[in-house]
Amino acid sequence: MTAHPPASHLKLVVAPDVRELGLHHVRAWTLSCDASPLDPALDPAGAAELLNRFPRDDSAPGYRRLLAALGHPQTTPAGERLRDLVAARPWRGHGGVIDAVTVASVAIGGGIGLHDLTRATDATTILVRRSPGGERIVPAFSTRSRPIPRGDLTYGAQGPGGTFEPLAWLGRRDTDSAGHQVSAQSRTVCVIALGHPGDDPRHTESVITIVESVLGHLGIRMEITEIPG
């Protein structure tokens, strides 16, 4: 795995109540570029080659345990749903870095966060926590905010004054923030791998290796820096 220098202006903080869920190997990185991170997209032939290149983790039980611990045992984990979707229909490329994260998600069998941080100029911390209640998020592809139930898993950008802007919500729903969707105008994005109870460091470490490999296949150059915890 390529060594990546730490991001100097951000730190990753995992709250104790998240560690109590068994998430001991949360990892996060920033990826920066001077041009669109979506061009080019991964074509079906390239996707088939890459999806076959990386072994698939037997991680579905672990992610199901995580959702059960959050009080949602009937919810199918995002990574499991994505594996089924990719297997059931022809590949549809959505753009370089998005496709890279999709391939990584299929390989590890877990949802991976991908968020635009271009406008989050005052963020000093990526905070992973169980929601204290009272938070709201506008889901991707929506304009209507929704409450995040107390105790569900959430992570977001925290500023120096303690302001907290959710990037994602994991519970009965698996929701990303509309305000931080990656686009052709994105210049700094964040990749977050939460892992699952009982995993090992390799599980989340492999995420950035796969993402970097797909970006290299596409010829997309991004500066990758690990957010230190």
Disulfide bonds with the S-S distance in Angstrom:
none
